[in-house]
Amino acid sequence: MHTSVKPKIAILSLRNTYNYGGVLSCLKIAYKFCEHYFEPRVFFLGFEPEVATKLRSLKFTSTVKPLSHFGMNSVEVGTRWSFWEPGHYVFTGPAWQELLKDYDYFFVVSGTCLAAHPLLALNKKFVLWIGTPYDEDRQERVKQLHGLRALINTAAHPWMNMIERKILTRADCILGISTYALAKFEKIIGHSHKNMMLCSYPLDGIKTPQSHQRSDEKIILAVGRFSDPRKNLSMLLRVFEKIWHRMPTTKLYIVGMKPSPRTMKAFDNFFSLRNVIFTGQIASEDLYALYRRAHVLLITSYQEGLGIVGLEALLNGTPVIATDCGGTHDYVINDHTGYLVAIDDDNSMALHAEKILTDPELQKKLSDNGRKFIEKNFSRNASHALFKQGLCSVYPELTTWFEKCDKKHPSTTIRTSYSTNYQDAV
């Protein structure tokens, strides 16, 4: 490794079209870390018409497109035959081989591990930072497929499970975003992975007031892409309908992509909709301000690898009531930071919410506990230290390089220990 030039690192990920969400948030964190020690470049699989195959227009080729994505130096590789998922990377193999030939270090940051498929095919060593199994990521969306699309998905499913298992087994280091994710990955592999660690999402870079006055107006908050069936909009609106009948001045703010009119049609008979405010996507500062106005955040998902919005809410002093849908188990602690309920248990979620809304002392206790819990367990330095640990376990020569960089810039040196047992904070 040249002593005066930063080494190049390729970060493989997936680019969504709505430009927010957990994967993008994690990617930004990883890219910022890599900028300090490497020359990073992000490589996306692309589905946009200008780069991908489109049968309707009889376009049968895909292209490579450089771009700047939220300030990240990036490249998008268009899919070929995008309807056949097992071929997303296989059919564009030569392009990936050419693009990655000058890189020695590889970091995969995504929801599932599938973004690592090119590295598997090219026999590269790599580190994964991921949050969810393939099947659980898709299980609710798959239910909405019909006709030819459902048939193709059925045919592709065993191939995708096989690819996922090969990637997880072959990965040189797996950083799981939650204890739930780690357990799921080990189950897929079939045995303990030799190099697997918990590396959650860091939040200590966000500045929040240590105390603030809640709105006199009773506000419930939900944040997410509710066009995605995995977020379980139906449960959210059923819960609020129950609360509204007993507390008719309460309002529900829903932040994120609004469901389609066709989806909302099923709730036309809900009188509580008059008190539901769909804000759409809003700026981070406005979201944090809304966290601080709200009395409670509801997470009604069928599955979450972690649920970053829950962490953000707790850091801003907002208690969380969530379904026990995976990653939420790491930070929603009953009667300490909020409450966990069973998926689709409308009554339990509504009763817990009403209790928080009507009991200022309980609300304050949960608020104070939640903020302290996040500050103690979800630090940026801890995640950075685990990035370094993971990369050094795969590429031992980086140990000397990290030490040199930290010695040169001591103000940014990462020295911390990290507990993987969140319950220690309770």
Buried (B, 14 or more C-beta within 10 A) or exposed (E): EEEEEBBBBBBBBBBBEEEBBBBBBBBBBBBBBBBBBBEBBBBBBBBBEEBBBBEEEEBEEBBBBEBEBEEBBBBBBBBBBBEBBBBBBBBBBEBBEEBBEEBBBBBBBBBBBBBBBBBBBBEBBBBBBBBBBBBBBBBBEBEEBEEEEEEBBEEBBEBBBEBBBBBBBBBBBBBBBBBBBBEBBBEBBEEEBEBBBBBBBBBBEBEBEEEEEBEEEBBBBBBBBBBBBBBBBBBBBBBBBBBBEEBEEBBBBBBBBBBEEEBBEEBEEBEBBEBBEBBEBBEEEEBBBBBBBBBBBBBBBBBBBBBBBBBBBBBBBBBBBBBEBBBBBBBBBEEBBBBBBEBBBBEBBBBBBBBBBEEEEBBBBBBBBBBBBBBBBBBBBBBBBBBBBBBBBBBEEBBEBBEEBBEEEEEEBBEEEBEBEBEEBE
